[in-house]
C-alpha cells in the first residue's frame, strides 16, 4: 500500500468518526518507535506536532526552527510504521498560499491523514511556552486564502484542520470574553473557507463546552501540562478528537533519566532493569521476526546454490 493510500484510509477513519460523533484520542509521537507504542496500546491516532519533534530531533524549543522537509520526513517514517491515522502539524504552512499548496501535497504524499494549519505569522511560536511574548496573527482573510489553497491542493480526502492561535494572546491562564468571541468568529470563518475541523486550546472546563456550543463544526481539543483536562469532558462535549501531544516525550525523558541515574550510581547494568524493556520485548516491537524470516530464506537459497 502506498503512503497516499495509507493516508486516505486514515482520513476515512477520521471522517467516519465525524459522522458517528465519536471522540478519538490521539497521542503525540516524535518518531516511529513512539508511534508504534501508541498503536500497540490501542490508541486510534498518532499526532506529530512541532513541540515534540523539534525537541527530539534538534533539542530546540517549539519556536519555528524545524524545516518542512524535516517534519515531512518524520511524518513519512511514522506513517510507514503504523496502521492508525497520522495527524501532522504543518505550522503556518511555511509561507503563503503557494507554500501551503506545496506543504499539503508533500504531507499527503508522506501518508498524513490529517494536517493542521495555524493562523500565526510565519514562522510561528508555541503559544504555551512559559513567558512567551504575545504572538502575531495574520488576518482572517489571509488565513482563509491559505485554507482554500489547502483544500484545492489535496489529492484525496485529507482532513484539513485550522487553528487560531489566539491562545498566544492569553495572559493569566484564562480567556477574556473578547478573545473567546474572536476565536469563535475566526473559527467559523475558517470552517466556511473549507476547513474540516477546528483545533482549539481550552483553559477551563467551561471553555470546552462554551466553544462546542458556538463553533459550527467538529472540534479537536488538547490536554497537557498547560491544559490539564480530562478526556471525559471533551467526549461529553462532542469533540471529534482530543490530543495529548507531550505525554510520551516527557515520559521517555523521565524514564531515560532514571535509568541513567541508576547506572551512574551503581555501575551495575542490572540496576537499570526496572527502567527498560527486555531484549525480547524490543525485538517484538520492531518486528524482528519478519526480517529473520527473510534472512533465513536468503540463507537457505544461498546454501542450495
N, C-alpha and C positions, 0 to 999 in steps of 0.2 A: 504494500500500500504506500502510495506517495505521501509526502508531507502535506500536500494540499488536500488530499483525501482524508488524512487523519484530522486535519483542522476542520474540514467540512463535517465530519462525523461528530466532532466535539461541539461544533456550532449547533448541530441538530439536537444534541442533548440539552444544550442551554435553552434553545427555543422551545423544546418540549416542556422544560421546567417553567418557562414563562406561561405557556398555555395551561399547565396544571396548577399554576400558582403555588409552586413548591420552592422552598428555600434550599439552596445549595451552599454547603460550607467549603470554602477554598482556603488552603493554607499556602504560605509563601515558600517557594523553593529557590535556592540560589545556584543549584547545579543539578545534574541528572540524578546523582545519588540521593539527595534530599527529596527530589520529586518522586523517586521510586519508593521511598519510605512513606510519603504521603499517600500514594496509591495503595501500598501494601496494607495500611491501616484503615482502608475503606473510605477515605475522603473522596468526594466526587469531582474535584477540580484542583488544579495547581495554578497558583498565581506567581508570576515572575515580575517582581517590582524593582524599581530603581534603588530603594533603600537598602535591600539586602544584596543585590548583585554588585552595586558599586563598592560596598564594604568587602564582600567576599572576594571579588576579582581584583580590586585595586587598593583596598584599605582606604577608601575615600568616604566621607560623609555624602549624603544624598544632595549634592549641590550642582547637578547637571554636568558632571565631568565625563560620564560614560558615553562613548560614541554609539551611533546607531548600529554599526556593524558588530561591536562587542555585545550589545544586548541581543541583537538578532541571532548571533551565533549561540548564545546561551539558551535562547528560546528553542532554536533548532535542535540542540543537544537534548533538551528536556522533552521536546515533542517526540523524539525518536525513542525515548526511554520509557514512556508511559502511554497508557491507552485512554486515560481520562482527559477531558478538555484542558487546554493550556490558555491562561488568561495573561496577556502581556501588557506591560506598561510601556507605551510609546511616548511618554512625556508630552511635550508640546508638538510632537511630530517633526522635531529637528528643523523647524523653519515654517514658512508659509504654506499655502495650499499645494504648491508644486512639490515641496519637500514631503508633505503629508501623503500625497499620492505615492511617492517612492516608498515611504515607510509602510504604508498599507500593503503594497504589492510584495515587499520583502518579508514582512512578518507573516502574511497569509501564506506565502510560499514556504516559509520556515515551519509551518504547522500550527500556528496560533489559531485557536477557535474564537477568541475574543481579544480585543485590544481596548485600552482606554486612552483618550486624548484629553489633555488638560488645557485650561484657558489662561495660564500664566504667559507672560512674555518669555521668549526663548533666549537663553536657557533658564529653566525653572529651578526652584529650590524647594525641598520638602518643607511644607508649612508647619510640620510638627517638631522640627529640630528646636532644641532649647535655646531661647534667646534670639531666634531668627528675626531679622527685621521684617516689617510688613512687605508682602510680596507685591509685585506689579502685575496686574491683569490686563489682558487685551480686551478690546471692546466686543460686545456681543455679536455685532455684525461680522467682525473679523473671525471670531470663533465659529460662527455658523457657516462661513465660507469654507473653513477647514473641514467641518463636518460634512458638508455637501461634497467636497472633493474626496473625502474618505469613502463615502457611500458610493460615489461614482467609480472609484478606483478598485473596489473589491471585486474579485473574480467570481467568488461563490457567495456563501451566506454568512461570511464573517460577522460576528456580533460586535458592533461599534458602540462603545460606551463613552460618554462625555462626563467630565468632572469640572465643576467650578471650584477653584482654589481660594474662594473667599475665606475659607478656614484660615488662610495665611494672614488675614486682617484681624482675626480674633485676638483679643487681649483678656487676660484674667480667666481664661478657660471657659468662656460662655459667649454665645452669640448675643448681640443686641437684636432687637426686633427688626431694625433696618437691614442688618446683614442677613438675617434669616429670610426676610422678604426678598432681598436681592438674589439669594441663592435660588429661591423658587422661580423668580422671574427668568433668570438665566437658564435654569434647568429646563423649564417648559419651552423656551425658545430653542434650546439645543435639541429637544425631542422633536419639535416641529421642523427643524432643519434635517432630520433624518436619523438622529441618534436612536439606538435601540433601547438604551437604558442609561441611568444616571448613577455615578459613583459619588457618594456623599459622606462627609465627616459629621458625626453626631457627638456632641459633647455631653449630652444628658439623655436619659430615657425619654423625657418629654420631646426632645428633638427627633428621636426615632419615629414617634407617632405623628408629630406635627408635620414633618416633611412628607410622610406617607399619605397624609390627608390632602396635601396641596400640590404635589408634583404628579403630573399626568402620565406616568409611565413606570416601568419596572425600576426598582432601586437596589443598589448594592451598598452595603454598609461595611464598616471596619471595626475590628476590635484589636487593641494593642495597649501598651502602657499609657499612652495619651488618651485613649478612648476605651476604658475598661468595661465594656458592656457584655451582657450575657447573650448567647446566640438565641435564647428563647424569646427575648424582646423583639429581635428582628423577625423571627418566624411569626410571632403573633401579629406583627405589623404588616406582614405580607411581602417582605423583601425578597427579591429574586435570589440574592446571594449575600453571604457575609464573609469577609476576608480576614484572615489572621496573618498579616504579612511577615511578622518578625519571629514567630514562635520557634521555628526550627533553627534559625541562625543563632538566636540568643541561647537556646538550649545547647546547641553544639559548642558555643564558646564556653559555657559553664562546664559542660562535660569534659572538653579537652583540657580546660584549666585544672579541673580536679584530678585528671589522670596525670598531667604533668607535675602537679604538686606532690601527688602520691609517689611518683617515681623519683623525683628530685629529693624528697625527704628520706626515702627508704633505700634507694639504689636497687630496688628489687622489682623485677618485671611482674611478679605475682601480685604485688601490692596494687597494681593497676586493674586487676581483674574486675572489680565492681563497676568500672567506668568504661568497659569496652565489650564489644561482642566477641564471640569466638570466631576462629577462622572458618569453621563450617557455616556459621550464620552469615558471614561476609560472602563466602562463595555462593551461597544460595541467593543472596540479594543481587549479585552481579551475573547470575545465570551461568556460572562456570560450566554446568553440565552440558549446555548447548555447545560450547566451544570444545569441551572434552570429547564429545561425540564426533565432532568434525575432525579433530586431531586423530582419534582412533581410526576413523575411516581412511584418512590420509595415510596413516602409518600402515594399515593393512594393505592398501593399494600399492604402496611403495615396496612392501615386503614381497608381494606376489611377483612384482617385476624382477 
